[in-house]
Amino acid sequence: MKILGISAFYHDAAAALLIDGLPVAAVQEERLSRRKNDAAFPMGAVEWCLDRAGLEPEQLDAVIFYERPALKFDRVLMTLLRSFPHSWRIFPKAMKNLLGEKLWVRGIIAAQLGIPARIVHFTDHHLSHAAAAFLTAPTDSAAILTADGVGEWATFTVGRGSRIGGQARIDLLREVRFPHSLGLFYSAFTAWLGFKVNEGEYKVMGLAAYGTPRWAQEVRQILHRTEDGAFALDLAYFDYHRAVDSAYSRRFVELFGPARDRFEPIDLDSAQGRHYADVAASAQLVLEEVMVDIAASLRRESGLPDLCLGGGVALNGVANARILKEAGFERLFVPSAPGDAGCALGAALYADRILFGQPHRDCPDHPFWGPAIDPDDLARLAEEDGLPFARTGESELIDRVVEAIGQGAIVGWMEGAAEFGPRALGHRSILADPGDASMRDRINRDIKFRESFRPFAPVVPAEQADRYFALPPGGARLGRFMSGVFPVRPEWRERLRAVTHVDGTARVQVLERDMAPRLHALLTAYGRRSGVPVLLNTSFNLAGDPIVTSVAEGYSTFRRAAMDMLVADNVVVRRQGARQEQRLEDVA
């Protein structure tokens, strides 16, 4: 069967294509439109997926949307009516928004693709998350936990998945419903700290490491546990359930103080900056406590050694690491795209395995489902700009990059198909020396243009990861898609200064050779030169831009930022004099 999965209209729109039970293409719309967190109907992603497979829309057997718009409309309408008259100002806008394109998804898909409406299907939002987590994982039986802001009504689910006799099954056993939501709880603190909701949550996690959870007891007052083992929010402190432009209420501000102006930098040497960090640390701690406790209860209930985790909250690597270490599971599987973009793939897998009852097939265990690069494009662009370039063999390429990084160069690394998900996992990366403390500041200041408190991630060969990072049992698996934050071993923190966060941890990517052989070879060669086979690995983009997809986008970023070398498969471009100019600037 040929099944197209689509997520759209709220944030992180995407499309994914399955043929005979296996993914052949998946891409987030922002990677093609170049609009960060693009929520529009992902026509670009749909067209690319079909082109990749050489299909016309009429050749599809089914198209499946990642949630049920009518149920979402029911939730929004009921919420607004319950909060009336407080909601009277936003009621017309919300109804206009929902009664436009968001409610008539079947007709939109049929019209945009030119297909009959009868082949358009829907599944539940959290079933899409569950399918993305379980049906891509190399396990036959697992507990399932999903957590995000909100789907139709559910915000949090627990269940189990199994594959028996080639047939897959997913059962979501219990759920927490809107307005009680761990994702929206965390987003309220994201907004209060002056960061953009649905984008800045990872900044809160990074900032938390600089703080002390002095406000944890106050946070527990607004997120408390219930007798049935779930959780509930004190809604007096939140506004998201009755307003579209406010996540927290006046009582929230009375408790934690005035919100940060998003244009004001966070000065961690000031009392106010430390207060922001302390509140972030408190919210992070309480989120972890709830996630770990529910996961531990699920482990006891299910008796299963594996846990599959999905939803936007699964991007919280600090919480994930605590779940693995403390909840009793032997392995924790988080897909490369656990958020709403990944629901496009999850919905397609759910349709194939469960809706249509097709036999399960193991998915390839990698994230590289997006558009591939053409190295000839880099040669052409460099030649047009008069920059020297070289086509090299594998060995020479590795030697050149190792030598450049060893001399302090920052390298843009593009290879093969793009990653599906928000992490750079070796095909669209910026690579640099992990031992130069000034490297972190230079990349933040001159390339990423982002806050100084945000950490950078390391990448290390799987066979050597435990030497440099304190990985618990199962940690290498969680680090496969950079989904866990683990301690850097104390004896290596000085040598890994650029990737060691203030609390001594790192969100490490543990790289198996078979997932990215060329990057693995580069790490091994760099280890021979430097004694440490670890590189700084951050996403190849500027602040506010999506990760680069094409060579042209990578080249543009290379020219605009203070990068020294760009690699696209076997083509290398080096900006002459860049390091010398940088050293002169540093001296000045």
N, C-alpha and C positions, 0 to 999 in steps of 0.2 A: 504493500500500500504506500501511497505518496500522501503524506500528511503535513500540512503547514500549520504551525503554531504561531499565534500573535498575542502580544501584550501591547496595550496602548491606552492613551487618554488620561493617565494620571501622572506617572513619571517613568522614565527609563523604558520607553517603547522599544520593542524588538520583534524580530521574526526568526523562526527556526524551522528547518525542513528535515523531515524524516522520510527515508525511502527503505522499504522492507525492514522496518524496525530499527534502523540505525541512523544517527544524525549524519547529514552530509554538509550542512551549512547552518550557521547561526550568527547573527550580528545585531548589535544594538543600533537603533536608528541614529543616535548621536554621532556614531563613528563615520556615518556617511553624510549626514546633514551638517555636521560640525557645530551643532547647537547643543550645548551641555545639558544633559538630562532631558533631551527632546521627548516630549510626551505625545506628539502628533501621531496620527495614523502612520505606521512605519512603511509607507509605500516604497521608499528607497531600499529598506531592508528586505521587504518582500521580493522586489524585482531582482535584487542581487542574489538572494537565495535561489530563486527560480532559474536565473541565468547560470548560476554555478552548476546546477544540475541539468541544464539544457532542457528545461520544461516550460511549457505554456500553462497558464492558470487552468485551462479546461482539462488538463491532464491530471489535476489533483483529484484524489479520492475524497479528501475531507480537509476542511479548514476548521481549526478550533481556537476559540477565544479563551483567554486565561481566567476569566471570571464571569459571573452572571450579572449583567447590567441591571436587570429588573430587580434583583434582590438588593443591589447597591442603592438603587433609587428608593426602594422601600425603607432602607436604613436611613438615608438622608432625610426623606420626608418625615418619617416618624420622629427622628431626632429634633428636627426643626419644630414640629408641632408640639413636642413635649416641652421644649424650652421657650415656647411662646409665652409672654410677649417679648422676651429678651432677644429672640431671633428675628423680629419683624423686619429689621433693616436688611438682613442678608437673605431673607426668604425669596424675594423676586429674582435676585441674582443666581441663587442656587437652583431654582426651578428652571430658569432660562438656560443655565449651563447644562443641566441634566436632560432637559427636554429637547436639547439640540442634538448633537451627534452622539453623546455618550449613552443614550438609552436605545438608540436604533442601530446597534452595532451589526446585527445580521444584515440589514439592508445596506449599510455602508460597505461591509466586506464584499457582499455580492456585487454591488455596483462598481467598486474600485477594481475588483479582479475580473469582473465579467463572468461570474460563475453562478450557478443556480443557488438560491438561498437554502435549499434543502440539504446541501452538503456542509453548511456552516453549523458548527456545534459549539457548546459552552461547557465549561466545568467550573467547579468552585475554586475561588482564589487560593485557598490554603491547600486544596488538593493539588493544584499546580505546583505550589512550593514543595509539598511532600513528594510528588512525583519527580521533580527536579533533583531532590536530595537523594531519594531512595533508588530510583530506577537507573541512575547513572553510577551508583556506588558498587564497588566489587564485593557485595555481600548478598547472601540469599535470604537473610532474615534479620530484621533490625527494628528497634524502637525508633519512632519518628517524633520529632518536636519541631513545630514551626512557630515563629514569632515575628511579627512586623507591626506596622502602624494599624492598618485595618484592611480587610478585604471587603466582602459584602457586609457581614456582621461580625465574623470571627476576627480576633486579633491574635489568638494564641491557640494552638491545638497540640494534643498528644495522641499518639496512636502507634501502629505497628505496620510493617510491610513484610511480605513473604513472597518467595518464588518457589512454588512446589510443582513438580512435574512440568516445568516450562511455562506455567501460568503465574502471572504476577497478581498480587492482591495488596491493596492499601486500605486500612481501616483507621479512620480518625475517630477516636473513642470519646474524647471530651474536648470542649473548647471554652475559651473565655471570650465574651462578646463586648463589642463597643458599647459604651465609651471607655471601658477599662482596658488599657493597652500598654504593654511595656515599650513598644516602639514610640507611641505618642507621649508617654512619660519622658522618655529620653529626648525626644524632639522638643519638648517644652523647655528643657534645660539648654538644648542647643540654641533655641531662639533667644532665651534670656541672656545667654552668653554672647549674643550678637552674631551668631553664625546662621547660615542659610539652612532651613529645614530640608531634609531629604538629601542633603549634600554635605553639611558640616558636622554630622554626628561623629565622624572619625577624628575631627579636631578636638571635640570634647574628650574623647578617649586619650588623645595625645596630651592634652592640657592636664588631665587628671593626674598624670604621673608626677607633676610638679607640686601637687597639693597634698594636704592631709585631710582625711575625711572627718573634719570637725563637725560637719553638719549632718552626719549620717543619721542621727536620731531624729532630727527634724524631717529628713527625707523619708524615713520609715513611717512617719506620721501620715504622709500623703500617699505612700505606696505601702499598703499593709497586706498581710496574709489573711486568707479566709479559712474557715473551719474545714472546708473540703479540700484544702491543700493548694488552692489557686491563689489569686491575688485580686485586690480591688484598689482603685484610686479614690482619694477624697476629692470629689469633683469640684469642691469649692475653690480649689487651687488652680483649676484649669479652665480654659475658655474655648478649646478647639471644638467642643461639642455644641457650641452655640454661636460661633463666629468663624469666619473664613480667614481673617487676617490677624488672629491672636491665638497663641497656644496656651498662655498662662493668664491667670486672673490677678486682680488687685491684691488678693490675699497672698498669692505667691510672692509678689513684690514686697509685701509687708513682712513676710517671713525671711526672704533671702536678700532683700535690698534692691535698689534700683538696677534695672537691666543695663548691660553694657551697650553703649553706642557702637554700632558695627564699624564705624569709621575711626574709632579710637583704638590704637594698638594696645595690646595687653602687655603691661610692664610688670614682669614677675619680680622686680626688685621693689615695687611699691606695695603698700598695704592693700590697695584695691585690686591689684593684679594677683596678689596671693589669695585674696578672698575669692576671686573668680576660680582660681585653681582648686581651692579647698571645696567649693561647692561642686565643681566638676568631679573631684575625687569622691565626694560623698554620693553623688548620683550614680557614678560608675560602680562603687562598692555595693550599693543596695541592689542595682540591677544584677550584678554578679551573684549576690546572695540568693535572690529569687530564682534565677536561672539554674544555679547549682542545686538548690534544694528540690525544685520540681524535677530536674533531670535525675537526681538520686532516687526520688520516689518512683519515677518511671522505670528506673533500672530494677528496683526491688519488685515492682508490679509485673514487669514483662519477663524478667529472668533472662533477658537477651544481652549478649556481650557487646553488641554494636549499636550505636546511635547515629541516625541521620538527622542533620540539623538544617533547616531552611528558613527563608524569610530574611528581611533586611537586618534583623537583630543578629543574625548569624555572621554578619560582617564585623562584630565586636570580638576581635581576636583575644583580648584579655579575658573576657567572659568564657570564650571557647576553651582556652587553656585551663581555666579553673574547672570547667565541667569535666574535661578529660582527666584531670588530676584527682578530682574529689568526688565525682558522682558515681564512680564504680564501673564505668564502661571501659572496655579494653580498646575499642577503636571509636573514633568520632569522625564521621564523614560530612564534610561541608563542600558543596559543589563550587566550581569556580565563579558561578553567577547565582548566588543564593537569593538575590533580591528580585524585584519585579521583572527585570529583563530576562532572568533565567526562567521565569514562568512561561515564556514562549516555548522553550524546549520542554519544560515540565508538562505543559498542556498537551503538546504533541505526543510525548511518551505516554501520558495517561490515556489519550485517545487510542493509540495503537495497542497498548497492552491490556487495558481494562475496558474501555468503551467498546472496542471492536474485538477484544479477546484474542489478539494475535500472540503467538508464543514469544516469550521473553528472549532477547538477545543481549549479550553483554556489550555495553557501550565502550568504545575506546576511552581509555582513562587519561585523557588530556583535554586542555581547554582551547585548542587551536582550530576553531571552526569558522573564522572570519576571512575577509579578503586577503589574498596573498600579494606580496610585492613583486615588482619586476625590476631587477637590479639594473637593467638597461636604462631605466628612467633616471637613475642617479647618475650614470655616466653621461647621459645627454644633458641633464641640468648642470652638472659641474662643468662640462665643456662649454656650454653657453655662457657661463659666468667666468670662464677663464680660470677655474680652480683645477689643480692637478688631481687626477684620480688614477687608480690602479685596479686592474682585475687580477686577482690572486688565486692561487690554490689554497686548499684548506690549511695546510701547515704554515704557509707564509702569512695567511690572514691572521691566524692565531698569534704568531710571533709578533706581527706588527701591533696588534691590539694590546698584547701583554706589555710590550715595550712602552707603548704610549701611556697606558694606565700607570705603569711603574714610574714614569716621569711626571706624573701628576695630571695627565690629560683626562678630560671628561668625554665619554664616548656615547654617541647615539647608536643603538644596536637594533637593527631591523632584520627579521628573518622570517621567511615563509608566511603562513597564515596568521592573522591577528587573533589574539586571545578573545574569548567570550567571557565577559565579566569585567569588574572594575580594577583588577590587579594586573600589573605588568609582570608576566611570568616567563620572560625570556625571549619574546618575539618582538616586542615594542618597548624596549627598556633604555634607560640611561644608566650606564655603568661607570663606576669610578673606584678609586682606592678606598677601602674601608678603614684604613688606619690613620688617615690625615684628618685631624680634628677640624682644620679650617675648610676641609672639603664640604662638610655639611653646611657651613655658613655660606660658602661660595655658591653652591647649587641653589640654596634657598634664596639668596640675594640676586644672583645674576641669571639664573635659568628658570627656576620654579616661581620666583617672585611671591613667596608665601611666608607664613608666620614662622619665626625662628624656633618656636617651641615644638614644631612638628618633626617627628623622627623619620629617618630613612631606614629602609629594610635591607638586610643582607641576603645573598643567595649563596648556598654552600652545597657541594656534592653530598648526596645522601650518605655515602659510605664514610664520610668524615664529619658529619654534622654533630654527632654527640661529643666529639672532642672539644668543640668550641661553644656549644650551646647545651644547657641542661634540659634535655628533652625527657619527659616522662615516657613510660611505655605507651606506644601509640602516637607519640609526638611527631615522628617523621611523617606519618600519614597526614596528620592535621596540617603540617607544614608544606605539604605537596602543592597546595594552591594558596600558600601564604595566609592561612586561616587561623593561626595561633600565635600568641606572643609568649616567648619563653626567656628565661634568664640567660644572659651571656655568662659563660663561666668566668669567675673573677680573675683568673690568671691570664685571660685573653682580652679583657676589656680595654686595656691600654692599646693593644694592637688593633682593636676594632672600634676605635673611638668614634668614627664617623657614623657607625650604625648602632651604637649602644645608646639607648635612651637614658634619661636622667635617673631612672630607677633601676638601671642595670639590665634592662630587657631589650629584646629585639623581635620584630615580626618577621621571622626568618622564613625564606623559601628553601625547602629541602628538595634538591633537584636530583631525580633519578636520571641516569644516562639515557634511557630509552625515551624520555619525554622531550628532551631538548639536547641532542647529542653534541651539537656544536658549542653551545654555551657550557655544557659539562666539560668539554675539552678545553675551553678557554679557562675555566676555573682551575682545572688540574694544572694547566701550564702556568697560570699565575701563581699557584701554590709552589711550583718548582722555583719560580723566580723570587718570590717574596717570603716563602716559608708558611704562608697562610692562604689556603685555597678558597678565599671568601672575597666577594665583590659587593660593593654598594649597588643596589638595584632599585631604581625608582621609575615610575611610569614616564614614558616619553611624551611629554606635553608641557605646555606653559600653564600657569595658573589660570583657571577659568575656561580652558580649552579641553575638549575630549582628548583621550590618548590618540596619537597619530595612527592613521590607517595606511595611507598610501606613501610611496616614496616622496611624492611632491610635498605632502604635509610634513614628513620628517625632515626633508631638506629645508623647507621654509622655517621650521623650528630651529634647526641647526644654524641657519644664517641669522635669525633674530636673537638667539641666545648665545651666551659665552661658552659654546661647546667647541671642542678641539678636533674631533674626528667623528665621521659618520660612516657606518657600515650598513650596506644593504646586500645581504647574501654574500656574494664574492667580490663586490665592488667597494672600494675604500676611498673616502675623500678626507684629506687632512688640511685644516686651516693653518697655513704657515704663519709662524710668529705669534699665535694666539697665546701660548703659555708665556712667552717672553713679555708680551704686552700686559698679561695679567700680573706677572711678578712685579713689573714696574708700577702698576696701579697699587698693588699691595704695599710696596715700599713707600709710595707717595702717601 
